[in-house]
Amino acid sequence: RAMEHDRAMEVYDIIRTIRDPEKPNTLEELEVVTENGVEVQEIGEDEYLVIIRFTPTVPHCSLATLIGLCLRIKLQRCLPFRHKLEIYISEGTHSTEEDINKQINDKERVAAAMENPNLREIVEQCVTEPD
């Protein structure tokens, strides 16, 4: 349990500094991500399931997909342990949450999104640590 909690804190530390695509604030400041929204379960030897629930700032936020993408990309790059990653919108906080959940957890769609230069640039700006 303690190990899972430490892992969850590690995950939260990575995502809390991601910037909102439209605002100068971080996801932590906007409470898009919270410590309670990060869950880590051990699923194998030295492998963890990381579940993140985030709350878009507005219910019809078209940026929800983008934020999900930022979370995924940053964690893929920064997480130091083997993991499976599931990212969800907090229940009831978005009008098309099921669609978005599908989209941000679909490897092919994520890869396709990252091939779009405009999208990729936005993601890079959001996930790059400020100096």
DRENDOKOL-895919 format. One record per residue (C-alpha): residue in one letter; x, y, z. Coordinates in steps of 0.001 Angstrom, whole numbers, plus 500000, padded with zeros to 6 digits. Layout:
# residues N
AXYZ ...
# end
This chain:
# residues 131
R500000500000500000 A502681502486501002 M504520501675497802 E501414502378495731 H500917505650497549 D504501506691496835 R504037505788493186 A500855507848493063 M502695510858494478 E505405510347491891 V502786510364489127 Y501092513437490552 D504396515277490718 I504875514702487005 I501422515842485893 R500740518713488244 T503095521057486389 I501494520476482972 R500132523773481736 D496603524356480578 P496477524708476774 E494633528035477020 K495689529526480314 P499042530302481881 N498124528144484863 T499165524602485634 L496642521782485830 E497243521666489571 E496401525357490006 L493197524914488014 E492375521723489946 V492095519837486679 V494274517225488364 T494320516493492087 E496151514010494273 N492879512158494817 G492500511713491078 V495622509576490822 E495414505896491620 V498178503335491308 Q497698499589491577 E500371496958491405 I499443494589488572 G502560492509488267 E506105492279489343 D507332495836489201 E504465496855486926 Y501707499237487872 L498359500327486592 V498144504097486731 I494647505551486635 I494160509262486307 R490873511070486561 F490878514696485565 T488263517408485607 P488095519751482618 T487643523394483584 V484365523587481641 P481925520766480828 H482032521125477044 C485726521735476976 S487119520786473581 L490467520895475295 A489627517857477379 T491030515565474693 L494118517720474478 I494630517678478229 G494271513895478196 L496889513785475484 C499253515992477487 L498853513751480536 R499600510654478492 I502614512055476644 K504208513529479746 L503781510317481729 Q505038508145478889 R508182510241478835 C508725510742482526 L507420507767484472 P510415505801485703 F508572502514486215 R506722500059483984 H503088500926483761 K499788500717481985 L498094504060481817 E494375504750481880 I493117508301481739 Y489532509265482363 I487472512353482735 S485926512599486208 E482441511194485936 G479735513705485164 T482078516597484387 H481927516508480608 S479170516218478038 T480992513684475841 E483132511972478441 E482721508453477032 D483956509484473602 I486860511360475047 N487789508513477387 K487865506186474372 Q489940508607472378 I492625509282474964 N493022505593475801 D493279504437472197 K496956504084471271 E496321504508467559 R494280507649467992 V496858509090470352 A499620508326467848 A497580509906465043 A496961513021467120 M500673513380467809 E501360513228464077 N499381516436463670 P502045519176463851 N499691521793465337 L498479519479468061 R501965518236468765 E503237521764469194 I500508522577471712 V501195519375473638 E504923520136473714 Q504268523609475072 C502032522204477796 V504302519376478926 T507676521090478716 E508906522079482144 P509410525832482501 D513073526614483017 
# end
